[in-house]
Amino acid sequence: MSEHLSEQELIRRENLQKITELGFNAYPSELYPVTHYSTDIKETFVEGSEDFRSVCLAGRFMSRRVMGKASFAELQDSKGRIQLYVSRDEICPEENKDLYNKVFKKLLDLGDFIGVKGYVFKTQVGETSIHVTELTILSKSLKPLPVVKTDADGKVYDSFSDPELRYRQRYVDLVVNPHVKKAFEQRTVMYKSIREYLDAKGYMEVETPILQPLYGGAAARPFTTHHNTLDMKLYLRIANELYLKRLIVGGFDGVYEFSKDFRNEGMSRFHNPEFTQVELYVAYKDYEWMMNLVEEMVEKICLDIHGTTKITVGKNEIDFKRPWKRYSMFEAIEHFTGIDISEQDEETMRKTAKEMHVEVDDSMGRGKLIDEIFGEKCEGQLIQPTFITDYPVELSPLAKKHRSKEGLTERFEAVCNGKEILNAFSELNDPIDQRKRFEDQLELGKRGDEDAMVLDEDFLRALEYGMPPTAGLGIGMDRLAMIMTNSNSIQDVLFFPQMKPEGGAAE
């Protein structure tokens, strides 16, 4: 094993051995009673306060300045960093100075976990610090952290900034780039905000199957697996919609779920094969009602995270304050291209798409052609949050037909910063119409559309028992998190995004 280790890794293992030989346990089992955190102390400490006469902190040992019998060091905990003042005669018993002379000065390595007890004071230059009276080794680090250095002019050297390394070794990224934590902390606030909003309305959070005998609820390719005991093929869900609507059939008025979904498709800075959605279904409502709910809820999310409805995303200032702009899909296409395609048949529309230099093929029906034109010519220009409404029936096999516009459905998507972030319908609850839509999807599949839906007989049976008028919503949590945290890539808001195997393709 040693032949594969770097010189620094060998030194750290030697230091571990020496620490053990001195009688110190580098990996103790006992609970360590942390009472304070670095930033809390730095923000609230007042000289003379009795509240900071006894504190206990734990974290990584990140720097050391030895000054004979006393030294300064720096500890990094989960909140930030704080200076330590360590005196040999205070942390060591009279008869044995090994903890300071040998361990602290020589054998502790940057990145080791330590615990300190002591009291808070301010140095002569005014820096809030911990005067250490007790020091404990909590865990020895055997690999060196990347050492990020900043010169007097603020220029950063040896930064841990390579995206692939950062995503692959997120545990290192979080230690040496503490600002990375902020996006994930804001993502957590986003989840809490949505739960608070939906719970306050009396909707119930539920769980539905991830392994499904049929994949449905969206147009996407699934991941497949096999259950040995049942000897059957199963699919990782692409959406949880059809199961949540079964619960509406069963008598719940409002249900929602934060769901991990999986789609066996391409990867990009907007797509990861494993992603998170929150889906909501509410009985006796329609898509107009749901648009108002979305505006109110997303405005709340932004206020909870940032304290304002206006945020900067890249070069754009985005304002989530209600009300949002609304276009029908045909209105958006005409607005951005100057061409009204609403009355064109499939062949005319295919010709129009080609004239617009939109890439299309013969497998695409009229609905898919409309979607391609919109995606290519309109979506990227919608920076402020905007509702796109009234999608073609062919694109919306689970949405109710529009009450007054032939060939369209009561569906909307919200687009923000050039990307769709959520999708909603007046849900189709006519089982006869739903069966016909599924059959139309099967025909598209025969034409080569790999994203076409499959026919779910059990879901149709549920609809035949009767489902009340229902509004449904799905929010892409990762994309919304990208916007709310001003992140350029979906990988920046996922702790562990999907990556190619190290060293090349998987076997």
Protein Blocks (a to p, Z undefined) as FASTA:
>chain_A
ZZmpcfklmmmmmmmmmmmmnopafbbfbdcddfbdfklmmmmgcghiaklmpccddddd
fbdcdehjaccdddddfkbccdddddfklmpcfklcklmmmmmmmmpcghiacddddddd
ddfkopacdddfbdcdfbdcfbdcddddddfkopaehiafbfklmmmmmmlmmmmmmmlm
mmmmmmmmmmmmmmmmmmmnopacddddfbdfbdehiacdddddddfklopaddddfbfk
lmmmmmmmnopabdcddddddddddddfkbcfbdcddddddehiafklmmmmmmmmmmmm
mmmmnopabdcehjbccdfbdcdddddfklmmmmmnopafklpcfklmmmmmmmnopacd
fklcfklmmmmmmmmmmmmmmmbgcddehiafklmmmbccdfklghiacdddddeehiaf
bdcddddfbfklmmmmmmmmmmmmmnopakbccddfklmmmmmnopaddddddddfklmm
mmmnopabfklmgfbacdddehiacZZ
